[in-house]
């Protein structure tokens, strides 16, 4: 491998939606940074069977619903 072209690979902390944490290695952020997830396998409808609601953190879901409100089959 060529030297000095690859990002730094270090350990970070990940906080799941239910508050549990774990450590993993990543190129994201800096060593020791904490990544807090808005959606993960415990809260995403694809893995939970659609029982939980998605959190509209950036207003994207509201914009989508407004844009396609009149759309019918």
MIGUNU-330782 format. One record per atom (N, C-alpha, C, O, CB): residue number from 1; residue in one letter; atom name; x, y, z. Coordinates in nm, 3 decimals. Glycine has a CB too. Layout:
+-----+------+------+---------+---------+---------+
: seq : type : atom :    east :   north :      up :
+-----+------+------+---------+---------+---------+
: NUM :    a :   CA :       X :       Y :       Z :
...
+-----+------+------+---------+---------+---------+
// end
This chain:
+-----+------+------+---------+---------+---------+
: seq : type : atom :    east :   north :      up :
+-----+------+------+---------+---------+---------+
:   1 :    x :    N :   0.084 :  -0.118 :   0.000 :
:   1 :    x :   CA :   0.000 :   0.000 :   0.000 :
:   1 :    x :    C :   0.088 :   0.124 :   0.000 :
:   1 :    x :    O :   0.198 :   0.126 :   0.055 :
:   1 :    x :   CB :  -0.095 :   0.000 :   0.121 :
:   2 :    x :    N :   0.035 :   0.227 :  -0.063 :
:   2 :    x :   CA :   0.106 :   0.355 :  -0.061 :
:   2 :    x :    C :   0.094 :   0.418 :   0.076 :
:   2 :    x :    O :  -0.010 :   0.406 :   0.142 :
:   2 :    x :   CB :   0.052 :   0.451 :  -0.170 :
:   3 :    x :    N :   0.198 :   0.485 :   0.119 :
:   3 :    x :   CA :   0.197 :   0.550 :   0.249 :
:   3 :    x :    C :   0.133 :   0.688 :   0.240 :
:   3 :    x :    O :   0.141 :   0.754 :   0.136 :
:   3 :    x :   CB :   0.339 :   0.561 :   0.306 :
:   4 :    x :    N :   0.069 :   0.729 :   0.350 :
:   4 :    x :   CA :   0.012 :   0.862 :   0.368 :
:   4 :    x :    C :  -0.103 :   0.897 :   0.273 :
:   4 :    x :    O :  -0.131 :   1.015 :   0.252 :
:   4 :    x :   CB :   0.119 :   0.963 :   0.351 :
:   5 :    x :    N :  -0.172 :   0.796 :   0.216 :
:   5 :    x :   CA :  -0.290 :   0.826 :   0.134 :
:   5 :    x :    C :  -0.418 :   0.774 :   0.199 :
:   5 :    x :    O :  -0.527 :   0.806 :   0.153 :
:   5 :    x :   CB :  -0.275 :   0.767 :  -0.005 :
:   6 :    x :    N :  -0.405 :   0.694 :   0.303 :
:   6 :    x :   CA :  -0.521 :   0.635 :   0.368 :
:   6 :    x :    C :  -0.560 :   0.715 :   0.492 :
:   6 :    x :    O :  -0.473 :   0.767 :   0.562 :
:   6 :    x :   CB :  -0.492 :   0.490 :   0.406 :
:   7 :    x :    N :  -0.691 :   0.726 :   0.519 :
:   7 :    x :   CA :  -0.734 :   0.799 :   0.639 :
:   7 :    x :    C :  -0.693 :   0.725 :   0.766 :
:   7 :    x :    O :  -0.669 :   0.604 :   0.764 :
:   7 :    x :   CB :  -0.886 :   0.821 :   0.637 :
:   8 :    x :    N :  -0.687 :   0.799 :   0.876 :
:   8 :    x :   CA :  -0.651 :   0.742 :   1.005 :
:   8 :    x :    C :  -0.762 :   0.648 :   1.052 :
:   8 :    x :    O :  -0.880 :   0.684 :   1.051 :
:   8 :    x :   CB :  -0.627 :   0.855 :   1.110 :
:   9 :    x :    N :  -0.725 :   0.528 :   1.092 :
:   9 :    x :   CA :  -0.819 :   0.426 :   1.139 :
:   9 :    x :    C :  -0.802 :   0.415 :   1.290 :
:   9 :    x :    O :  -0.696 :   0.373 :   1.337 :
:   9 :    x :   CB :  -0.794 :   0.286 :   1.068 :
:  10 :    x :    N :  -0.904 :   0.453 :   1.366 :
:  10 :    x :   CA :  -0.892 :   0.464 :   1.511 :
:  10 :    x :    C :  -1.019 :   0.415 :   1.580 :
:  10 :    x :    O :  -1.117 :   0.380 :   1.514 :
:  10 :    x :   CB :  -0.862 :   0.610 :   1.552 :
:  11 :    x :    N :  -1.017 :   0.413 :   1.713 :
:  11 :    x :   CA :  -1.131 :   0.364 :   1.791 :
:  11 :    x :    C :  -1.225 :   0.480 :   1.827 :
:  11 :    x :    O :  -1.180 :   0.585 :   1.871 :
:  11 :    x :   CB :  -1.082 :   0.293 :   1.918 :
:  12 :    x :    N :  -1.358 :   0.459 :   1.808 :
:  12 :    x :   CA :  -1.459 :   0.558 :   1.846 :
:  12 :    x :    C :  -1.565 :   0.490 :   1.930 :
:  12 :    x :    O :  -1.571 :   0.367 :   1.936 :
:  12 :    x :   CB :  -1.523 :   0.625 :   1.720 :
:  13 :    x :    N :  -1.649 :   0.570 :   1.996 :
:  13 :    x :   CA :  -1.762 :   0.519 :   2.074 :
:  13 :    x :    C :  -1.889 :   0.543 :   1.995 :
:  13 :    x :    O :  -1.905 :   0.648 :   1.933 :
:  13 :    x :   CB :  -1.769 :   0.588 :   2.215 :
:  14 :    x :    N :  -1.981 :   0.447 :   1.996 :
:  14 :    x :   CA :  -2.108 :   0.459 :   1.927 :
:  14 :    x :    C :  -2.220 :   0.445 :   2.031 :
:  14 :    x :    O :  -2.220 :   0.352 :   2.111 :
:  14 :    x :   CB :  -2.123 :   0.352 :   1.814 :
:  15 :    x :    N :  -2.316 :   0.541 :   2.028 :
:  15 :    x :   CA :  -2.429 :   0.538 :   2.119 :
:  15 :    x :    C :  -2.554 :   0.505 :   2.037 :
:  15 :    x :    O :  -2.590 :   0.580 :   1.946 :
:  15 :    x :   CB :  -2.446 :   0.674 :   2.195 :
:  16 :    x :    N :  -2.619 :   0.393 :   2.070 :
:  16 :    x :   CA :  -2.740 :   0.350 :   2.001 :
:  16 :    x :    C :  -2.859 :   0.433 :   2.049 :
:  16 :    x :    O :  -2.847 :   0.509 :   2.144 :
:  16 :    x :   CB :  -2.765 :   0.198 :   2.024 :
:  17 :    x :    N :  -2.975 :   0.417 :   1.983 :
:  17 :    x :   CA :  -3.094 :   0.495 :   2.018 :
:  17 :    x :    C :  -3.147 :   0.462 :   2.157 :
:  17 :    x :    O :  -3.210 :   0.546 :   2.220 :
:  17 :    x :   CB :  -3.203 :   0.472 :   1.915 :
:  18 :    x :    N :  -3.121 :   0.341 :   2.205 :
:  18 :    x :   CA :  -3.169 :   0.304 :   2.339 :
:  18 :    x :    C :  -3.069 :   0.340 :   2.449 :
:  18 :    x :    O :  -3.092 :   0.310 :   2.566 :
:  18 :    x :   CB :  -3.200 :   0.155 :   2.345 :
:  19 :    x :    N :  -2.957 :   0.404 :   2.412 :
:  19 :    x :   CA :  -2.859 :   0.448 :   2.510 :
:  19 :    x :    C :  -2.742 :   0.354 :   2.530 :
:  19 :    x :    O :  -2.645 :   0.390 :   2.596 :
:  19 :    x :   CB :  -2.925 :   0.469 :   2.638 :
:  20 :    x :    N :  -2.749 :   0.234 :   2.475 :
:  20 :    x :   CA :  -2.635 :   0.142 :   2.488 :
:  20 :    x :    C :  -2.518 :   0.194 :   2.406 :
:  20 :    x :    O :  -2.538 :   0.260 :   2.305 :
:  20 :    x :   CB :  -2.674 :  -0.001 :   2.444 :
:  21 :    x :    N :  -2.399 :   0.162 :   2.450 :
:  21 :    x :   CA :  -2.279 :   0.208 :   2.380 :
:  21 :    x :    C :  -2.188 :   0.090 :   2.349 :
:  21 :    x :    O :  -2.193 :  -0.013 :   2.416 :
:  21 :    x :   CB :  -2.204 :   0.313 :   2.463 :
:  22 :    x :    N :  -2.106 :   0.109 :   2.247 :
:  22 :    x :   CA :  -2.002 :   0.011 :   2.216 :
:  22 :    x :    C :  -1.888 :   0.083 :   2.146 :
:  22 :    x :    O :  -1.904 :   0.195 :   2.097 :
:  22 :    x :   CB :  -2.058 :  -0.104 :   2.127 :
:  23 :    x :    N :  -1.773 :   0.020 :   2.144 :
:  23 :    x :   CA :  -1.656 :   0.076 :   2.077 :
:  23 :    x :    C :  -1.634 :   0.001 :   1.947 :
:  23 :    x :    O :  -1.655 :  -0.120 :   1.939 :
:  23 :    x :   CB :  -1.530 :   0.068 :   2.168 :
:  24 :    x :    N :  -1.590 :   0.076 :   1.846 :
:  24 :    x :   CA :  -1.557 :   0.016 :   1.717 :
:  24 :    x :    C :  -1.443 :   0.096 :   1.656 :
:  24 :    x :    O :  -1.409 :   0.203 :   1.704 :
:  24 :    x :   CB :  -1.681 :   0.012 :   1.623 :
:  25 :    x :    N :  -1.387 :   0.044 :   1.550 :
:  25 :    x :   CA :  -1.281 :   0.116 :   1.479 :
:  25 :    x :    C :  -1.341 :   0.175 :   1.353 :
:  25 :    x :    O :  -1.421 :   0.111 :   1.285 :
:  25 :    x :   CB :  -1.161 :   0.022 :   1.446 :
:  26 :    x :    N :  -1.300 :   0.299 :   1.321 :
:  26 :    x :   CA :  -1.358 :   0.371 :   1.209 :
:  26 :    x :    C :  -1.263 :   0.479 :   1.160 :
:  26 :    x :    O :  -1.165 :   0.512 :   1.228 :
:  26 :    x :   CB :  -1.493 :   0.433 :   1.248 :
:  27 :    x :    N :  -1.291 :   0.532 :   1.042 :
:  27 :    x :   CA :  -1.218 :   0.648 :   0.992 :
:  27 :    x :    C :  -1.295 :   0.776 :   1.022 :
:  27 :    x :    O :  -1.247 :   0.885 :   0.992 :
:  27 :    x :   CB :  -1.192 :   0.635 :   0.840 :
:  28 :    x :    N :  -1.416 :   0.764 :   1.081 :
:  28 :    x :   CA :  -1.500 :   0.878 :   1.114 :
:  28 :    x :    C :  -1.443 :   0.954 :   1.233 :
:  28 :    x :    O :  -1.398 :   0.891 :   1.329 :
:  28 :    x :   CB :  -1.645 :   0.833 :   1.144 :
:  29 :    x :    N :  -1.443 :   1.085 :   1.229 :
:  29 :    x :   CA :  -1.404 :   1.168 :   1.342 :
:  29 :    x :    C :  -1.259 :   1.150 :   1.384 :
:  29 :    x :    O :  -1.172 :   1.117 :   1.303 :
:  29 :    x :   CB :  -1.492 :   1.139 :   1.459 :
:  30 :    x :    N :  -1.235 :   1.173 :   1.513 :
:  30 :    x :   CA :  -1.102 :   1.158 :   1.570 :
:  30 :    x :    C :  -1.105 :   1.047 :   1.675 :
:  30 :    x :    O :  -1.213 :   1.005 :   1.717 :
:  30 :    x :   CB :  -1.052 :   1.293 :   1.634 :
:  31 :    x :    N :  -0.991 :   1.001 :   1.715 :
:  31 :    x :   CA :  -0.982 :   0.896 :   1.816 :
:  31 :    x :    C :  -1.054 :   0.938 :   1.943 :
:  31 :    x :    O :  -1.030 :   1.047 :   1.995 :
:  31 :    x :   CB :  -0.835 :   0.862 :   1.846 :
:  32 :    x :    N :  -1.144 :   0.852 :   1.993 :
:  32 :    x :   CA :  -1.217 :   0.880 :   2.116 :
:  32 :    x :    C :  -1.347 :   0.956 :   2.096 :
:  32 :    x :    O :  -1.421 :   0.974 :   2.192 :
:  32 :    x :   CB :  -1.131 :   0.957 :   2.208 :
:  33 :    x :    N :  -1.377 :   1.003 :   1.973 :
:  33 :    x :   CA :  -1.503 :   1.074 :   1.948 :
:  33 :    x :    C :  -1.623 :   0.982 :   1.970 :
:  33 :    x :    O :  -1.610 :   0.860 :   1.966 :
:  33 :    x :   CB :  -1.506 :   1.130 :   1.804 :
:  34 :    x :    N :  -1.740 :   1.042 :   1.993 :
:  34 :    x :   CA :  -1.863 :   0.966 :   2.015 :
:  34 :    x :    C :  -1.962 :   0.994 :   1.903 :
:  34 :    x :    O :  -1.995 :   1.109 :   1.876 :
:  34 :    x :   CB :  -1.925 :   1.000 :   2.152 :
:  35 :    x :    N :  -2.009 :   0.889 :   1.838 :
:  35 :    x :   CA :  -2.110 :   0.898 :   1.733 :
:  35 :    x :    C :  -2.244 :   0.859 :   1.795 :
:  35 :    x :    O :  -2.259 :   0.747 :   1.846 :
:  35 :    x :   CB :  -2.075 :   0.805 :   1.609 :
:  36 :    x :    N :  -2.341 :   0.950 :   1.792 :
:  36 :    x :   CA :  -2.474 :   0.923 :   1.845 :
:  36 :    x :    C :  -2.568 :   0.897 :   1.728 :
:  36 :    x :    O :  -2.583 :   0.982 :   1.640 :
:  36 :    x :   CB :  -2.526 :   1.041 :   1.933 :
:  37 :    x :    N :  -2.630 :   0.781 :   1.725 :
:  37 :    x :   CA :  -2.716 :   0.742 :   1.614 :
:  37 :    x :    C :  -2.859 :   0.790 :   1.634 :
:  37 :    x :    O :  -2.912 :   0.781 :   1.745 :
:  37 :    x :   CB :  -2.713 :   0.591 :   1.597 :
:  38 :    x :    N :  -2.922 :   0.842 :   1.527 :
:  38 :    x :   CA :  -3.063 :   0.879 :   1.529 :
:  38 :    x :    C :  -3.149 :   0.757 :   1.497 :
:  38 :    x :    O :  -3.257 :   0.740 :   1.552 :
:  38 :    x :   CB :  -3.092 :   0.994 :   1.430 :
:  39 :    x :    N :  -3.100 :   0.674 :   1.407 :
:  39 :    x :   CA :  -3.172 :   0.553 :   1.365 :
:  39 :    x :    C :  -3.071 :   0.439 :   1.361 :
:  39 :    x :    O :  -2.960 :   0.455 :   1.310 :
:  39 :    x :   CB :  -3.241 :   0.572 :   1.224 :
:  40 :    x :    N :  -3.108 :   0.326 :   1.416 :
:  40 :    x :   CA :  -3.023 :   0.208 :   1.411 :
:  40 :    x :    C :  -3.111 :   0.084 :   1.394 :
:  40 :    x :    O :  -3.232 :   0.096 :   1.373 :
:  40 :    x :   CB :  -2.936 :   0.197 :   1.539 :
:  41 :    x :    N :  -3.051 :  -0.032 :   1.402 :
:  41 :    x :   CA :  -3.125 :  -0.157 :   1.380 :
:  41 :    x :    C :  -3.234 :  -0.180 :   1.485 :
:  41 :    x :    O :  -3.327 :  -0.257 :   1.460 :
:  41 :    x :   CB :  -3.030 :  -0.274 :   1.380 :
:  42 :    x :    N :  -3.224 :  -0.115 :   1.601 :
:  42 :    x :   CA :  -3.325 :  -0.132 :   1.705 :
:  42 :    x :    C :  -3.445 :  -0.041 :   1.685 :
:  42 :    x :    O :  -3.549 :  -0.063 :   1.747 :
:  42 :    x :   CB :  -3.263 :  -0.107 :   1.841 :
:  43 :    x :    N :  -3.432 :   0.062 :   1.599 :
:  43 :    x :   CA :  -3.542 :   0.157 :   1.582 :
:  43 :    x :    C :  -3.588 :   0.172 :   1.438 :
:  43 :    x :    O :  -3.693 :   0.232 :   1.415 :
:  43 :    x :   CB :  -3.500 :   0.291 :   1.634 :
:  44 :    x :    N :  -3.517 :   0.120 :   1.340 :
:  44 :    x :   CA :  -3.554 :   0.137 :   1.200 :
:  44 :    x :    C :  -3.666 :   0.039 :   1.162 :
:  44 :    x :    O :  -3.657 :  -0.079 :   1.194 :
:  44 :    x :   CB :  -3.430 :   0.116 :   1.109 :
:  45 :    x :    N :  -3.770 :   0.087 :   1.095 :
:  45 :    x :   CA :  -3.884 :   0.002 :   1.060 :
:  45 :    x :    C :  -3.847 :  -0.119 :   0.974 :
:  45 :    x :    O :  -3.918 :  -0.220 :   0.978 :
:  45 :    x :   CB :  -3.987 :   0.083 :   0.990 :
:  46 :    x :    N :  -3.741 :  -0.111 :   0.898 :
:  46 :    x :   CA :  -3.701 :  -0.225 :   0.815 :
:  46 :    x :    C :  -3.665 :  -0.346 :   0.900 :
:  46 :    x :    O :  -3.682 :  -0.460 :   0.855 :
:  46 :    x :   CB :  -3.584 :  -0.187 :   0.726 :
:  47 :    x :    N :  -3.614 :  -0.324 :   1.021 :
:  47 :    x :   CA :  -3.576 :  -0.435 :   1.109 :
:  47 :    x :    C :  -3.676 :  -0.459 :   1.221 :
:  47 :    x :    O :  -3.674 :  -0.566 :   1.282 :
:  47 :    x :   CB :  -3.440 :  -0.408 :   1.169 :
:  48 :    x :    N :  -3.762 :  -0.362 :   1.249 :
:  48 :    x :   CA :  -3.856 :  -0.378 :   1.359 :
:  48 :    x :    C :  -3.996 :  -0.416 :   1.312 :
:  48 :    x :    O :  -4.084 :  -0.438 :   1.395 :
:  48 :    x :   CB :  -3.863 :  -0.251 :   1.440 :
:  49 :    x :    N :  -4.017 :  -0.423 :   1.182 :
:  49 :    x :   CA :  -4.149 :  -0.457 :   1.131 :
:  49 :    x :    C :  -4.243 :  -0.337 :   1.125 :
:  49 :    x :    O :  -4.364 :  -0.354 :   1.115 :
:  49 :    x :   CB :  -4.211 :  -0.564 :   1.216 :
:  50 :    x :    N :  -4.189 :  -0.216 :   1.130 :
:  50 :    x :   CA :  -4.270 :  -0.095 :   1.117 :
:  50 :    x :    C :  -4.345 :  -0.056 :   1.242 :
:  50 :    x :    O :  -4.438 :   0.024 :   1.235 :
:  50 :    x :   CB :  -4.367 :  -0.112 :   1.007 :
:  51 :    x :    N :  -4.307 :  -0.112 :   1.357 :
:  51 :    x :   CA :  -4.378 :  -0.083 :   1.480 :
:  51 :    x :    C :  -4.345 :   0.053 :   1.540 :
:  51 :    x :    O :  -4.426 :   0.111 :   1.612 :
:  51 :    x :   CB :  -4.348 :  -0.190 :   1.581 :
:  52 :    x :    N :  -4.225 :   0.105 :   1.509 :
:  52 :    x :   CA :  -4.184 :   0.233 :   1.567 :
:  52 :    x :    C :  -4.189 :   0.342 :   1.461 :
:  52 :    x :    O :  -4.178 :   0.315 :   1.342 :
:  52 :    x :   CB :  -4.044 :   0.222 :   1.627 :
:  53 :    x :    N :  -4.204 :   0.465 :   1.505 :
:  53 :    x :   CA :  -4.208 :   0.579 :   1.415 :
:  53 :    x :    C :  -4.067 :   0.632 :   1.394 :
:  53 :    x :    O :  -3.983 :   0.627 :   1.483 :
:  53 :    x :   CB :  -4.300 :   0.690 :   1.470 :
:  54 :    x :    N :  -4.043 :   0.685 :   1.272 :
:  54 :    x :   CA :  -3.916 :   0.749 :   1.243 :
:  54 :    x :    C :  -3.913 :   0.888 :   1.306 :
:  54 :    x :    O :  -4.015 :   0.956 :   1.311 :
:  54 :    x :   CB :  -3.892 :   0.757 :   1.091 :
:  55 :    x :    N :  -3.798 :   0.928 :   1.353 :
:  55 :    x :   CA :  -3.782 :   1.061 :   1.411 :
:  55 :    x :    C :  -3.748 :   1.157 :   1.297 :
:  55 :    x :    O :  -3.654 :   1.133 :   1.221 :
:  55 :    x :   CB :  -3.670 :   1.062 :   1.521 :
:  56 :    x :    N :  -3.824 :   1.265 :   1.286 :
:  56 :    x :   CA :  -3.803 :   1.362 :   1.180 :
:  56 :    x :    C :  -3.709 :   1.471 :   1.231 :
:  56 :    x :    O :  -3.753 :   1.580 :   1.266 :
:  56 :    x :   CB :  -3.937 :   1.423 :   1.132 :
:  57 :    x :    N :  -3.579 :   1.439 :   1.234 :
:  57 :    x :   CA :  -3.482 :   1.529 :   1.295 :
:  57 :    x :    C :  -3.451 :   1.651 :   1.209 :
:  57 :    x :    O :  -3.419 :   1.757 :   1.263 :
:  57 :    x :   CB :  -3.355 :   1.455 :   1.325 :
:  58 :    x :    N :  -3.459 :   1.639 :   1.078 :
:  58 :    x :   CA :  -3.423 :   1.751 :   0.992 :
:  58 :    x :    C :  -3.539 :   1.807 :   0.912 :
:  58 :    x :    O :  -3.518 :   1.893 :   0.826 :
:  58 :    x :   CB :  -3.316 :   1.710 :   0.898 :
:  59 :    x :    N :  -3.661 :   1.762 :   0.939 :
:  59 :    x :   CA :  -3.777 :   1.809 :   0.865 :
:  59 :    x :    C :  -3.792 :   1.743 :   0.729 :
:  59 :    x :    O :  -3.881 :   1.781 :   0.652 :
:  59 :    x :   CB :  -3.768 :   1.957 :   0.847 :
:  60 :    x :    N :  -3.709 :   1.646 :   0.697 :
:  60 :    x :   CA :  -3.716 :   1.581 :   0.567 :
:  60 :    x :    C :  -3.844 :   1.501 :   0.550 :
:  60 :    x :    O :  -3.903 :   1.501 :   0.442 :
:  60 :    x :   CB :  -3.596 :   1.490 :   0.547 :
:  61 :    x :    N :  -3.887 :   1.434 :   0.654 :
:  61 :    x :   CA :  -4.009 :   1.355 :   0.647 :
:  61 :    x :    C :  -4.130 :   1.445 :   0.626 :
:  61 :    x :    O :  -4.220 :   1.410 :   0.549 :
:  61 :    x :   CB :  -4.026 :   1.272 :   0.774 :
:  62 :    x :    N :  -4.133 :   1.559 :   0.693 :
:  62 :    x :   CA :  -4.243 :   1.654 :   0.676 :
:  62 :    x :    C :  -4.245 :   1.710 :   0.533 :
:  62 :    x :    O :  -4.352 :   1.724 :   0.474 :
:  62 :    x :   CB :  -4.231 :   1.769 :   0.778 :
:  63 :    x :    N :  -4.128 :   1.742 :   0.478 :
:  63 :    x :   CA :  -4.121 :   1.793 :   0.340 :
:  63 :    x :    C :  -4.166 :   1.686 :   0.241 :
:  63 :    x :    O :  -4.236 :   1.717 :   0.145 :
:  63 :    x :   CB :  -3.978 :   1.840 :   0.306 :
:  64 :    x :    N :  -4.127 :   1.561 :   0.263 :
:  64 :    x :   CA :  -4.169 :   1.452 :   0.176 :
:  64 :    x :    C :  -4.321 :   1.436 :   0.178 :
:  64 :    x :    O :  -4.384 :   1.425 :   0.073 :
:  64 :    x :   CB :  -4.100 :   1.321 :   0.218 :
:  65 :    x :    N :  -4.379 :   1.433 :   0.299 :
:  65 :    x :   CA :  -4.523 :   1.418 :   0.312 :
:  65 :    x :    C :  -4.598 :   1.534 :   0.246 :
:  65 :    x :    O :  -4.702 :   1.512 :   0.184 :
:  65 :    x :   CB :  -4.563 :   1.407 :   0.460 :
:  66 :    x :    N :  -4.547 :   1.655 :   0.258 :
:  66 :    x :   CA :  -4.610 :   1.772 :   0.197 :
:  66 :    x :    C :  -4.602 :   1.764 :   0.045 :
:  66 :    x :    O :  -4.698 :   1.795 :  -0.026 :
:  66 :    x :   CB :  -4.544 :   1.902 :   0.248 :
:  67 :    x :    N :  -4.487 :   1.722 :  -0.005 :
:  67 :    x :   CA :  -4.465 :   1.715 :  -0.150 :
:  67 :    x :    C :  -4.554 :   1.609 :  -0.215 :
:  67 :    x :    O :  -4.605 :   1.631 :  -0.324 :
:  67 :    x :   CB :  -4.318 :   1.684 :  -0.181 :
:  68 :    x :    N :  -4.572 :   1.497 :  -0.150 :
:  68 :    x :   CA :  -4.646 :   1.386 :  -0.211 :
:  68 :    x :    C :  -4.782 :   1.362 :  -0.145 :
:  68 :    x :    O :  -4.836 :   1.252 :  -0.154 :
:  68 :    x :   CB :  -4.563 :   1.259 :  -0.203 :
:  69 :    x :    N :  -4.837 :   1.462 :  -0.080 :
:  69 :    x :   CA :  -4.966 :   1.448 :  -0.009 :
:  69 :    x :    C :  -5.080 :   1.412 :  -0.104 :
:  69 :    x :    O :  -5.168 :   1.334 :  -0.067 :
:  69 :    x :   CB :  -5.000 :   1.577 :   0.065 :
:  70 :    x :    N :  -5.081 :   1.467 :  -0.225 :
:  70 :    x :   CA :  -5.190 :   1.442 :  -0.318 :
:  70 :    x :    C :  -5.167 :   1.323 :  -0.410 :
:  70 :    x :    O :  -5.251 :   1.295 :  -0.496 :
:  70 :    x :   CB :  -5.213 :   1.562 :  -0.400 :
:  71 :    x :    N :  -5.058 :   1.255 :  -0.394 :
:  71 :    x :   CA :  -5.024 :   1.143 :  -0.481 :
:  71 :    x :    C :  -5.106 :   1.018 :  -0.444 :
:  71 :    x :    O :  -5.101 :   0.972 :  -0.331 :
:  71 :    x :   CB :  -4.872 :   1.111 :  -0.472 :
:  72 :    x :    N :  -5.180 :   0.965 :  -0.539 :
:  72 :    x :   CA :  -5.259 :   0.842 :  -0.517 :
:  72 :    x :    C :  -5.238 :   0.748 :  -0.635 :
:  72 :    x :    O :  -5.190 :   0.789 :  -0.740 :
:  72 :    x :   CB :  -5.410 :   0.874 :  -0.500 :
:  73 :    x :    N :  -5.273 :   0.623 :  -0.616 :
:  73 :    x :   CA :  -5.259 :   0.523 :  -0.721 :
:  73 :    x :    C :  -5.362 :   0.539 :  -0.828 :
:  73 :    x :    O :  -5.364 :   0.463 :  -0.924 :
:  73 :    x :   CB :  -5.268 :   0.384 :  -0.664 :
+-----+------+------+---------+---------+---------+
// end
